Amino acid sequence: MTEKFRAFWLEETETGVTGAVKEIETEDLPQGEVLVRVRYSDVNYKDGLASIKEGRIVREYPFIPGIDLAGEVVASEDSRFAIGDQVLCTGYGLGVSHFGGYSEQARVPADWLVKLPEGLTLREAMILGTAGFTAGMSVEAILNAGITPENGPILVTGASGGVGSVAVAILAKLGFEVTASSGKEQEWELLKRLGASHTISREEAQTPSKGPLGKGLWSAIVDPVGGAGTGERLKSIRYRGVLALSGLTGGGDFGTSVHPFILRGVTLAGIDSVQCPLPLRLEVWNKLATDWKPESLFEQAVHEVSLEQLPEAFDRILKGQAVGRQLVKVSAEK
């Protein structure tokens, strides 16, 4: 008899999209060279969008969301992966055009998988997930520009969210003076425990400048928020500084001028974690497992949920109420 397993199943209705845990079979999964027993996933902003019709993430239903997963290989048609290998998957089409991680089993293309780096557990890998990987790529962009702690403080916007909280923890571990910006004043103490030297409001992080340039406050900015504030933040970066932009929770548009770029040599670095080339993907994950490993985040900024609790988790992240990382326990570990 074919083994049945649980998955969080989205279906389209006349009024929108509904989701519930459902028992399915392996035959219900899409094609892929590797079958994975999923232990953990997580909740990202894109997952929240996938749960609502107006999010425009999922094109066809029924569907299993979840843009991240970590678990063990249970069957493989690819020589790079053997039964029992611990693997993770983030990005590509997972949870967007291909059934995702909110399922006790997932079948995915081998090219999308990364073997779990030594130094990380499956649980830790999904506390990080796409948000942590995006934070890592943001840090990589800053370091590649030659920014060091001696260059001055770094601003992290949306610091109580997924990308922001991981970035705060990594940068503090690397010795940077971090100013964490968050609209959730009640979480400022948590941000200081993660390593932030200072905390400021959302409004302070984007105070309008009177002219084309403001005072040079930051050597770099990690910006997973986007929106109109990004244009103002560009004006506050010091000479040859970097703004690593990875999100749009604050909106998709912003206005700016050429002045930060031609007078201060500022770099606007776009961060894409979805189609990131494999060599860089492996490099960043290995650093997240070693020198950049944000132990302070693992200890105090994680909220664990079950598959049945996903609707509430989606609601939190869409309303901007999620703090730190929401870890999804998909199936029990051996």
N, C-alpha and C positions, 0 to 999 in steps of 0.2 A: 504494500500500500504506500502511496506517495506521502511523504512527510508534509504535514501542514505546519505553518508558522504564522506568527502575528506580524501585522504591518499596519501603519497608519495610512488609511485609504481616503483619498479625496475624490468626491464626486460632484459633478455640476448639476444644479437644480434650476428651477425657473427663477428662484430668488437669489441665487448666488452659488457659493461653494460650501459643501458640508464635509466634515472629516470625522472619521471614527476608526477605532481599531477593528481590524477584520482578519479572519484567518484566510490565508491564500496558500498556493502551492508553487513549487519551483517553476512549473510550466507557465505560471502567470508573469514571470519576470522577463524582461527584455534580453536580447542576446548579449553575450560578452564571454570572454575567454576564461574568466576567473569567477568562481562562486565563493562568497565570503560569508562566514557566520559573524554577523555584526554584533559587537558588544556595546559600543557607545556611539552616540552622535552628539549633536549640540544644536543650539538655536541661534541663527544669525538673522539679521534684518531681512535678507532675501527669503529666508524660510517663512517669516511672517507674511511677506508679500505674496508668497506662493499659496498661502491659505485663503486669499481673498481674490475675487474675480478682477477687481480694479487694480490689483497688484501687477497684472500683466506679465507674470513670470512663467506660468504654465499655460501652454497652448492647447493641450489635449487632455481630456479626462476619460476614464478614471486615472489617477496618478498617485504615486508615492513620493512625497517631498523629502527634503533632508539633503543639504548640499555637502555634508561631511559624513564620513563613517570611519570606524576603526574596528578591526576584528581579526579572525584567523581564516586562512584559506581552507576550504573544505573540498574543493575540486578545481583543477586547473588544466587548461589546454595549452598553456604557455610555459616554456622551459624555465623562464625567469622566476616562476613562483611554484612552490611545492606545497603539498598539503601540510598544514600546521604553521606555515609562515604567518607571522603577525604583520599586518599591513594597514595602511591608512589611505584614504582617498579624499581629496578636496578639489573643488574647481571642475573644469571641463564642463560637461553637460549634466553632471550628477545633480539630481534634485531639481533640474530645470527642463531638460529635454529627455532625460533618462531617469528611470525610477531611482529614488535616492536612498538615504541612509536610515529612514524611519521604518525599518523592516528587519526582522531577525535574520533574514538571508537577503543578500544582494548579489546580482550578477553584473559585473562591470568589465569594460575593456581593460586588458592587461596594461596598456600604455598609460592608463590613468592612475595606476597604483604605485605607491611608494612603500618599500619595506620599512617597518617601524624602526626609527633610529635608536641605536644603543644609548641608553640614558633616559628614555621616555617609556612610560607604561601606556597601554591603550587608553586608559582613563585620562592620563595627563595629555595625551595627544589630542583628545577631543575637548578637553578644557581649553586647549589652544584653538584647534580647528581653523576654519577659514579666517576668523577674526585674528587669532594669534599669528597665523601665517602672514596675513596682511600687515599686521604690526611689525613683524620681523622684516618684511620687505621694505617697509617705511624706514626702519632703522638702517637697513642695508644701504638704502639710497643716501641717507644722511652721512653714514660713515664713508661711503665711496666718494663723497664730495670733499672729504678731508676734514670734516667737522670733528673736533675733539672737545672734551670737557673744558679745555682752556679757552675755547672760542666764545664761551658764554652760555647762558641758560637756554633751554629748549621748552617751547610751549607745546602742550598736548591738548587738543580740543576734544569735546565729547568724552572726557577722560573717565567717566564712570561707566561708559559702555564697553562693548567687547573689545574692539580694536584699541580704544583709548586706554583701558585699564591694563592691557598687556603691554602696550608701549611704555606706559609709566613705569611698570615693573622692570622691563628690560633696560630702559635708559638709566634708571636709578642704579641698577646693578652694574652698569658699565661706567658709573662714576659721574654721570651728567647731573647738573642742577636742573630739576624738572619743575616747571610750573604747570599744574593741572587745572584745566578749565572745565567746569561742569555747572549746569543749571540746577543740579540737585545738591543744595548746600548741606543737606543732612548726610551726604556721602563724603564730604570733604575729609573727615577723620579717617575713613577707609582709604582714601587716596594717599593720605600721608603715611598710612601703614604700608601701602604698596611701594612707597619710596619717594613720593612727591615732596619737594622742599617747600613749595608754596601752592596755595589753591586760590583761584579767582573765579568770579562769576562768568557766565556766558557773555554778558554784556561787556565786561571789562576786556575780554579777549578780542573784541571787534569794535572798540571805541573808534568812531570815525575820526580821521585826520583832517585838518583844515586844508592841507595842500596835497600835492601828488605823492608826497612821502611823509611818513610820520617818524617819530623817534625810533632809532634802531634798537629794539628791545631783545630780539631773539636771534640766536645763531642758527636755529632751525625750528620748524614747526611740523608736528605730525597732525594732519587734519583729515579725520574721517567724517567730518560733518558737511563740508562744502557749503553751497549757498552764498548769499550776499556777503556774509562775513569773511569769506575767503579773500575777496578783493581788498578789504581793509587790512586783513592780516598780512597780506603781501607787502603792504607799505611799512610794516613794523619789523621787517627782517633786516639783520645787519649785512654788511658788505660780504658778498659771495656766500650768503646763506642759502638755505634750501627749505622749500615747503613741499612736503610729501602728501599729496592729495589722494584719498582713497575712497571717499564716500559722498553721499548726497542726501543724508537725512535732513540737512538744512535747506535742501533745494538743489536743482540742477544747473542754475545759472548764477553767474556773478560778474560784476563789472570791475575793470581795472584799467590801467594805462601802461604805457611802455616804461615809465620812469623807474619802477623797482628793478627792471631788467637791465636798462642801459646806464643807470646811474649807480646802482649797487651790485650789478652782476648777479642778481638773485636768480635761482633756478626753481622752476615749478616742475616737480617730478611727479608724473602720473603713476599711480600704483595699481597694477592689475594682477590679481591673484588667480584669475580663472585660467588664462592661457599661458601662464608663466612657463618658460622652457624648463625641461627636466633638469639640466645641470644646475641652474639657479635654484630650482625647487628643492633639490637634494641638499644644496649648500645651506640654504636657509633653515630647512628642517634639522640638519645636523647641528647648526648653531643653536637652535631653540632647544635642542636636547643637551647641550653642553654649556658653553660660555654664556649664552643668553638665557638659560633656563630660568623662568620667573617663579622661583619657589614661593615668593610672597603671595603671588596670585593663587597658587594651588591651595594655600593654607587658609585663605579667608575671603575669597571673592567668587565662590562657586555655589550655585543653586542647582541641585539635582532634581530632575523630573522624570516621570515615566512616559510611555507612549500615550497612556490615557490622559495625562495632564498637559499634552501639547497644546490644545486650544487655549488654555490659560496662559501658557508660555508665549504663544504667538501674540495674544492680546497685550501682554506686558511689553513686548519688544516693539510692537507697532505704536503703542501709546507713549513710548519713551520712558517706561517705568522699569525696564530691566537694568540691573546693576551687575557689573562683572560678567561672568559667563554662566549661561544656563546649559548644564550638561544633561544629556538624555541617556538614561540607562536602558538600552534596547533589549538586551538579553543577559542573563547571569553568566559571569565568568566561570570557567572550570574550577 
